[in-house]
Amino acid sequence: MINRDSFVASPEIQQLVTILTSKEDDYKDKRAATRESLVCPVTVQFQYELTRHRAFSKDISTGGIALIGEREVDAEQIATLAIYRIDDIVSKVRARCVWSKPFGDQYYLTGWRFLRKILQDDA
């Protein structure tokens, strides 16, 4: 067991934890469904592009997902999101970016609304 009293995190790590665990997100009132925290890798492939971009999820609901990634995304962009689950099964969904904002110096926090599940034949 870790003795938390003897461990002192750097100020940068403490700030990161505060940001990632904050319950006061700007977009909390825009959710139509209850969200659950979920951190997993996600590959984003924008419509009409061959390049895939890496991101990871922050939270998810039945209506959509919040992602943190290095690419700035314009609202209304459509992409295929490949969500990598812990059991090594990839779930692919079509989604539309509904909002985007800077997240630190080099990252962007984006909100995506699910459009439809991608079937294996569509991938």
Buried (B, 14 or more C-beta within 10 A) or exposed (E): EEEEEEEEEEEEEEEEEEEEEEEEBEBEEEBEEEBEEBEEEBBBBBEEEEEEBEBBBBBBBEBBBBBBBEBEBEEEBEBBBBBBEEEEEEEBBBBBBBBBEEBEEEBBBBBBBBBEEBEEEEE
